[in-house]
Amino acid sequence: MNRNLRLVVNNSNQKQIEEKYFFEKEELKIILDLYAKMVSEGSWRDYGLSISSKQVGFSVFKNAAENALYKICKNFKPKNPNLRYSITDVSGKILKNSYDLKSLLKNTNWKKLQK
């Protein structure tokens, strides 16, 4: 019998483990629906994900070899509720932001954003 093993019940660190640092299922569905639409129109061709403890980003590309056109970001602990979701350009400049992802993406004219 190994005396170094112990069972931990009601671990206080469990909340930290359960904390999500990614898009939730419904958020990802909204983004991927938009992505599919833009791919079918020929505007977007590739995507990438970036994850940190502060935000998760969904970057979209015109061509895989180029820089990202835009990045759809979810900030985990924004100082302002309107900065929960944002669309940024290559340099990180916020082009649009909102507290609601669905309305942010629905009310964005992607053709006008493109250079």
Secondary structure, DSSP 8 states (H G I E B T S, - for coil): --TT-----S-TTHHHHH---S--HHHHHHHHHHHHHHHHHTS--EEEEEE-SSEEEEEEESSTTS--SEEEEEESS-SSGGGSEEEE-TT--EEEEES-HHHHHHT--HHHH--
